[in-house]
Amino acid sequence: MTYDTDILIAGGGLNGTSLALALASAGFDVTLVDPLPSDTRAARDFDGRGYALSIASQRVLKALGIWSALSESAQPILDIKITDGRPGEGPSPMMLAFDHAEIEEGPMGFLVQDRYLRPALLAAVDAASIRQLNERRVVSQSPDSNGVTVTLDDGSALRARILIGCDGKASGVATRAGIKRMGWQYGQTALVCAIQHEHAHEGTAHQFFMPSGPLAILPLTGNRASIVWTEKTERAAEIQGLSDEAYLEILRPRFGDFLGEISLVGERFSYPLGLSLAQDFIGPRVALVGDAAHSVHPIAGQGLNAGLKDVAALAEVLADASRRGEDIGRADVFTRYRQWRRFDTATLAFATDSFNRLFSNDNGILRTIRDLGLGAANALPGLRRGLIREAAGLTGDLPRLAKGQPL
């Protein structure tokens, strides 16, 4: 059987490029099909968008050889403070506080800006001589017992052993494989921006639970922070349409004055929020990774971290199968990946959905329960340390890459 490539990846975003690098390091011939143009490699001006990467995710990127390009621009997350509150009233005195000194591994994570992470991954893909087909989409796939034939939107066809869908929550790969989805919209929108502030943040990330949804304040390098501010969809549209000064006037009472005066820097963005889970992570000669498999509420900032765990797990399963001389596209090989990642991502989806429903309201009884729960968890060192390790991505059956080890 003749193949054009061992593995074809549909989608050249953060998960797709990370997976391509991992698989290439294991000796696979990889082709990356990306609908975006090649100029996405250029570093952009500051816009504040970033990712709260866990220690496990940082280890994956280090194992892939790109952390050195990110380390100077990455802001360590040293502490996390979680509180309940209302706009203009400040946070509840009952809080859950995580201190990185309670674990041995150092910072709980790092805030990495998208404008550095994406170009670093793409530069590494270029250096690895991975075949890239930019401004192309997969429009059909025909699996058989030996491989899969993929047709692109320019009419060309490629033959691969397997096809990996890294093409987002509206995954065409999943749809064509007959993999259905479940989920719902939250009626919430995330308003994303960055601010300059007067006082040092000292590496502390804050999560304020407001009646309309959570407000995350994530430390960036310098006296800057990335804001992920959840509002009801209709209200969010109104706020997004305001001038910068009017936007800030609404943000200030939610934000508070603990960092002094604040001002907007960079662009403002908005994203509708929902839950979307693929009912299976695998199909005939197909596997799904990242948002193609699971897209959850950003309440805990775990979206990319879950995707990078998918990357590390799938790369390990395929590398080990290849070393044993197995057909990497066989159903039992893919089943190992599904068994490894399905429960973890389902648990994450349930947790983020439940927390959003519990905290995104102004019910007095629920507010009391929430405050007591946060205070009780904070008062139990063993539980608190376990939650810190969970937030840092250090629990569960970690793939080798997530331990900083090579494939």
ZIBEL-V915608 format. One record per residue. N is the residue number from 1. RES is the residue in one letter. SS is DSSP state (H for helix, E for strand, C for the rest). PHI is phi in radians with two decimals (NA if undefined). OMEGA is omega in whole degrees, 0 to 359 (* if undefined). Layout:
n=(N,N)
res=(RES,RES)
ss=(SS,SS)
phi=(PHI,PHI)
omega=(OMEGA,OMEGA)
This chain:
n=(1,2,3,4,5,6,7,8,9,10,11,12,13,14,15,16,17,18,19,20,21,22,23,24,25,26,27,28,29,30,31,32,33,34,35,36,37,38,39,40,41,42,43,44,45,46,47,48,49,50,51,52,53,54,55,56,57,58,59,60,61,62,63,64,65,66,67,68,69,70,71,72,73,74,75,76,77,78,79,80,81,82,83,84,85,86,87,88,89,90,91,92,93,94,95,96,97,98,99,100,101,102,103,104,105,106,107,108,109,110,111,112,113,114,115,116,117,118,119,120,121,122,123,124,125,126,127,128,129,130,131,132,133,134,135,136,137,138,139,140,141,142,143,144,145,146,147,148,149,150,151,152,153,154,155,156,157,158,159,160,161,162,163,164,165,166,167,168,169,170,171,172,173,174,175,176,177,178,179,180,181,182,183,184,185,186,187,188,189,190,191,192,193,194,195,196,197,198,199,200,201,202,203,204,205,206,207,208,209,210,211,212,213,214,215,216,217,218,219,220,221,222,223,224,225,226,227,228,229,230,231,232,233,234,235,236,237,238,239,240,241,242,243,244,245,246,247,248,249,250,251,252,253,254,255,256,257,258,259,260,261,262,263,264,265,266,267,268,269,270,271,272,273,274,275,276,277,278,279,280,281,282,283,284,285,286,287,288,289,290,291,292,293,294,295,296,297,298,299,300,301,302,303,304,305,306,307,308,309,310,311,312,313,314,315,316,317,318,319,320,321,322,323,324,325,326,327,328,329,330,331,332,333,334,335,336,337,338,339,340,341,342,343,344,345,346,347,348,349,350,351,352,353,354,355,356,357,358,359,360,361,362,363,364,365,366,367,368,369,370,371,372,373,374,375,376,377,378,379,380,381,382,383,384,385,386,387,388,389,390,391,392,393,394,395,396,397,398,399,400,401,402,403,404,405,406,407)
res=(M,T,Y,D,T,D,I,L,I,A,G,G,G,L,N,G,T,S,L,A,L,A,L,A,S,A,G,F,D,V,T,L,V,D,P,L,P,S,D,T,R,A,A,R,D,F,D,G,R,G,Y,A,L,S,I,A,S,Q,R,V,L,K,A,L,G,I,W,S,A,L,S,E,S,A,Q,P,I,L,D,I,K,I,T,D,G,R,P,G,E,G,P,S,P,M,M,L,A,F,D,H,A,E,I,E,E,G,P,M,G,F,L,V,Q,D,R,Y,L,R,P,A,L,L,A,A,V,D,A,A,S,I,R,Q,L,N,E,R,R,V,V,S,Q,S,P,D,S,N,G,V,T,V,T,L,D,D,G,S,A,L,R,A,R,I,L,I,G,C,D,G,K,A,S,G,V,A,T,R,A,G,I,K,R,M,G,W,Q,Y,G,Q,T,A,L,V,C,A,I,Q,H,E,H,A,H,E,G,T,A,H,Q,F,F,M,P,S,G,P,L,A,I,L,P,L,T,G,N,R,A,S,I,V,W,T,E,K,T,E,R,A,A,E,I,Q,G,L,S,D,E,A,Y,L,E,I,L,R,P,R,F,G,D,F,L,G,E,I,S,L,V,G,E,R,F,S,Y,P,L,G,L,S,L,A,Q,D,F,I,G,P,R,V,A,L,V,G,D,A,A,H,S,V,H,P,I,A,G,Q,G,L,N,A,G,L,K,D,V,A,A,L,A,E,V,L,A,D,A,S,R,R,G,E,D,I,G,R,A,D,V,F,T,R,Y,R,Q,W,R,R,F,D,T,A,T,L,A,F,A,T,D,S,F,N,R,L,F,S,N,D,N,G,I,L,R,T,I,R,D,L,G,L,G,A,A,N,A,L,P,G,L,R,R,G,L,I,R,E,A,A,G,L,T,G,D,L,P,R,L,A,K,G,Q,P,L)
ss=(C,C,C,C,E,E,E,E,E,E,C,C,C,H,H,H,H,H,H,H,H,H,H,H,H,C,C,C,C,E,E,E,E,E,C,C,C,H,H,H,H,C,C,C,C,C,C,C,C,E,E,E,E,E,H,H,H,H,H,H,H,H,H,C,C,C,H,H,H,C,C,C,C,C,E,E,E,C,E,E,E,E,E,E,E,E,C,C,C,E,E,E,E,E,E,E,E,E,E,H,H,H,C,C,C,C,C,C,E,E,E,E,E,H,H,H,H,H,H,H,H,H,H,H,H,H,H,C,C,C,E,E,E,E,C,C,C,E,E,E,E,E,E,C,C,C,C,E,E,E,E,E,C,C,C,C,E,E,E,E,E,E,E,E,E,C,C,C,C,C,C,H,H,H,H,H,C,C,C,C,E,E,E,E,E,E,E,E,E,E,E,E,E,E,E,E,E,C,C,C,C,C,C,E,E,E,E,E,E,E,C,C,E,E,E,E,E,E,E,E,C,C,C,E,E,E,E,E,E,E,E,E,H,H,H,H,H,H,H,H,C,C,C,H,H,H,H,H,H,H,H,H,H,H,H,C,C,C,C,C,C,E,E,E,E,E,E,E,E,E,E,E,E,E,E,E,E,E,C,C,C,E,E,C,C,E,E,E,C,H,H,H,C,E,E,C,C,H,H,H,C,C,H,H,H,H,H,H,H,H,H,H,H,H,H,H,H,H,H,H,H,H,H,C,C,C,C,C,C,C,H,H,H,H,H,H,H,H,H,H,H,H,H,H,H,H,H,H,H,H,H,H,H,H,H,H,H,H,H,C,C,C,C,H,H,H,H,H,H,H,H,H,H,H,H,H,H,H,C,C,H,H,H,H,H,H,H,H,H,H,H,C,C,C,C,C,C,C,C,C,H,H,H,C,C,C,C)
phi=(NA,-1.74,-2.15,-1.35,-2.80,-1.23,-2.32,-1.87,-1.88,-1.65,2.01,-1.90,-1.37,-1.13,-1.24,-1.09,-1.21,-1.09,-1.14,-1.02,-1.13,-1.10,-1.22,-1.11,-1.17,-1.59,1.67,-1.40,-1.50,-2.11,-2.10,-1.95,-1.80,-2.21,-1.22,-1.45,-1.27,-1.22,-1.27,-1.20,-1.25,-1.24,-1.16,-1.72,-1.17,-1.03,-2.32,1.52,-1.26,-2.69,-2.28,-1.48,-1.51,-1.26,-1.02,-1.05,-1.18,-1.06,-1.17,-1.04,-1.13,-1.18,-1.13,-1.44,1.52,-1.97,-1.12,-1.06,-1.39,-1.97,-1.03,-1.24,-1.65,-1.50,-1.72,-1.10,-1.72,-1.67,-2.49,-2.31,-2.12,-2.06,-2.44,-1.72,-3.10,-2.23,-1.00,1.47,-1.85,1.40,-1.31,-1.15,-1.18,-1.50,-2.42,-1.93,-2.07,-1.87,-2.10,-1.07,-1.18,-1.43,-2.15,-1.57,-1.46,1.77,-0.96,-1.25,3.06,-2.51,-1.67,-2.01,-1.31,-1.04,-1.16,-1.77,-1.15,-1.09,-1.06,-1.13,-1.12,-1.18,-1.12,-1.18,-1.09,-1.04,-1.16,-1.47,1.00,-1.36,-1.18,-2.16,-2.06,-1.47,0.95,-2.34,-2.22,-1.40,-2.00,-2.70,-2.53,-2.28,-1.41,-2.52,-1.20,-1.95,3.08,-2.48,-1.77,-2.04,-1.90,-1.72,-1.24,-1.64,1.60,-1.33,-2.15,-2.27,-1.90,-2.34,-1.25,-2.52,-2.13,-1.96,-1.58,-2.08,-1.87,1.46,-1.24,-1.76,-0.88,-1.22,-1.04,-1.13,-1.06,-1.19,-1.45,1.35,-1.54,-1.48,-2.17,-2.20,2.74,-2.84,-1.56,-1.62,1.19,-2.19,-2.29,-1.57,-1.65,-2.06,-2.69,-2.28,-2.23,-1.72,-2.29,-1.32,-1.75,-1.16,-1.48,0.99,1.24,-1.74,-1.72,-2.10,-2.23,-1.73,-1.65,-1.74,-0.98,-1.49,2.53,-1.29,-2.08,-1.78,-2.07,-1.97,-1.23,-1.91,-1.09,1.28,-1.52,-2.38,-2.53,-1.64,-1.97,-2.11,-2.08,-1.66,-2.36,-1.02,-0.97,-1.12,-1.16,-1.07,-1.09,-1.13,-1.14,-1.09,-1.45,-1.39,-1.17,-1.02,-1.18,-1.17,-1.04,-1.13,-1.09,-1.43,-1.25,-0.95,-1.15,-1.38,-1.33,1.56,-2.04,-1.18,-1.89,1.33,-1.18,-2.21,-2.55,-1.36,-2.35,1.39,-1.50,-2.04,-2.32,-2.52,-2.45,-1.16,-1.98,-2.84,-1.98,-2.49,-2.14,-1.21,-1.26,-2.58,-1.69,-2.40,-2.58,-1.03,1.07,-2.31,-2.37,-1.98,-2.36,1.18,-1.06,-1.09,-1.75,-2.79,-2.24,-2.10,-1.10,-1.35,-0.97,-1.96,1.10,-1.79,-1.00,-1.20,-1.05,-1.13,-1.11,-1.22,-1.18,-1.01,-0.97,-1.13,-1.20,-1.14,-1.05,-1.18,-1.04,-1.21,-1.11,-1.16,-1.11,-1.12,-1.15,-1.48,1.41,-1.43,-1.29,-1.18,-1.69,-1.19,-1.03,-1.22,-1.21,-1.10,-1.09,-1.08,-1.13,-1.04,-1.13,-1.24,-1.85,-1.11,-1.15,-1.04,-1.28,-1.13,-1.12,-1.09,-1.07,-1.11,-1.14,-1.17,-1.12,-1.15,-1.11,-1.10,-1.22,-1.22,-1.71,-1.52,-2.86,-2.10,-1.23,-1.07,-1.15,-1.13,-1.09,-1.11,-1.08,-1.08,-1.10,-1.13,-1.13,-1.11,-1.14,-1.14,-1.09,-1.19,-1.47,-1.94,-0.98,-1.12,-1.14,-1.07,-1.15,-1.12,-1.18,-1.10,-1.16,-1.14,-1.10,-1.43,1.32,-1.80,-1.85,1.44,-1.49,-1.43,-1.14,-1.00,-1.06,-1.27,-1.69,1.43,-1.76,-1.25,-1.16)
omega=(179,180,173,182,175,187,175,180,176,180,183,176,185,179,181,180,178,179,178,180,181,183,177,179,178,175,179,169,189,173,183,179,187,179,181,178,184,183,174,178,185,176,183,172,180,174,174,181,183,183,175,184,176,175,180,179,177,178,176,181,177,179,178,174,182,184,180,178,185,193,183,182,182,178,177,174,186,182,175,178,183,183,173,178,175,178,177,182,183,182,174,177,178,182,172,185,177,179,184,180,180,174,187,191,181,180,179,180,183,173,183,181,180,184,175,185,183,178,180,178,181,176,178,176,177,183,181,179,175,181,181,176,183,182,178,178,170,181,174,179,182,180,172,186,184,184,180,175,186,176,179,185,174,178,180,181,178,177,181,174,179,177,179,178,173,191,169,187,172,188,174,178,179,181,181,178,180,180,182,182,171,179,182,175,182,187,180,176,176,172,186,179,174,180,167,181,189,185,180,179,177,176,183,173,181,173,176,177,179,179,181,182,185,172,179,176,189,187,172,177,184,178,180,179,174,184,171,193,184,176,172,191,182,179,179,179,178,182,182,181,181,172,180,183,178,176,180,180,177,181,188,180,176,184,185,185,186,177,179,180,180,175,179,171,179,184,174,182,173,183,175,186,178,176,179,181,172,182,171,179,184,173,179,180,185,170,181,183,174,183,176,179,185,175,189,177,182,186,180,178,188,185,181,178,177,178,180,172,174,181,183,181,181,179,180,179,182,179,180,179,180,180,177,179,180,170,187,180,180,184,183,175,179,180,178,177,180,182,182,191,187,183,182,182,176,177,178,180,179,182,181,178,182,180,180,180,181,188,185,178,181,179,185,180,179,179,178,179,181,183,178,179,178,180,180,179,181,183,182,185,181,178,181,180,177,178,177,180,176,179,180,178,187,182,177,182,186,172,182,182,180,173,182,182,177,176,*)
